[in-house]
Amino acid sequence: MNGKKQGPEILVTDSFKELKKIYRRKKAQIPQRPASVQKTKSPDDEDFFLNTMKEVQEIREFREIPLYHKKVVPPSKKKLPDNEVLKALKDTVSGRKPLHLPDTQEYVEWTDKEHGGDILKNLHAGKYSVQDCLDLHGVIVEEAEKEVDAFIRDSVKRGRRCVKIIHGRGLCSPNGPVLKDIVVKWLSMRYRKYISAFVTARQCDGGLGALYVLFK
């Protein structure tokens, strides 16, 4: 038995070693799986807000803001009772109490830049004597234009200081006080180089239907 050859055992050993090498080489060629990535949960709106506001600091001065109330100014004049207002209206309509013309919407006044102060007040109060008068009742615009032009030029020529033009109120006209408006326009534009001021006349002198005209 000692005469048997040992070759086959060496071959088996060598073959096993060779298989190990092949296994290691194949294992090295197998791609490794990437490490699993753990998904992170996206923050919701509340978490995002809290995370954003964590650095914000409170302003102590804004904890209590005083509230200021607007001071109510009492009216300067006492309101008349309704019965007194009604009585004053009745007295005015009946003629027992004079109407304050400057408080009405029909009141007219004009003065040039060179004159001011009390000129309008004095003119309306009748402080200037009326030296001539033009009555335009029943006159159409075309005729009134000619008459006003002649009247103004004649007054300037004669050196009149104060005159009166009666234009009416146009209460019966379907188009309102057309003649009154056009006369005011003529005096304040066309003839302003001759005139210092004009104003609504006193109630006894035609009132809202007439004008006092004061020449320079």
Helices and strands as residue ranges (DSSP letters): H 7-29, H 45-53, G 60-62, H 82-94, G 101-103, E 109-111, H 119-124, E 133-135, H 141-158, E 162-166, H 178-185, I 186-190, E 195-200, G 203-205, G 207-209, E 210-215
